Amino acid sequence: MLKTLVVMLLAITAGAVGDIFLTQGMKSSGDISAMGLRQIVSTVIGALTNWRLILGTAMQAVYFGLWLAVLSWEDLSVALPMQALSYIVVAFLAQWFLGENVSPMRWAGISLVCVGVIMITKSSGS
């Protein structure tokens, strides 16, 4: 179980950092929902050279590789709920790096999810 926890924490961190870079990259590209087709195509082409999007995608690839490793030895019903711990990491990083306001209600919801993750993890026989 310790191996699973360590690798999952590394995966969660890589994924959360990737999400922050992807968000920064897309926010700098503009709101694509307000764009026409030509602008969207131009934005997508520009995204291919945006270092934040490239780094975010690379971090997501690291996450995916670590996730596949965990799936090779751990039960899915244990490993998948552990991903919910990413809510904590993402909330902290979003506050710190993106300036998002994470309300007390959001923190309460994150806490409830984490309690459930702890319960599932404790039930694992591995």
Beta strands, then each sheet from edge to edge (+ up, - down):
end
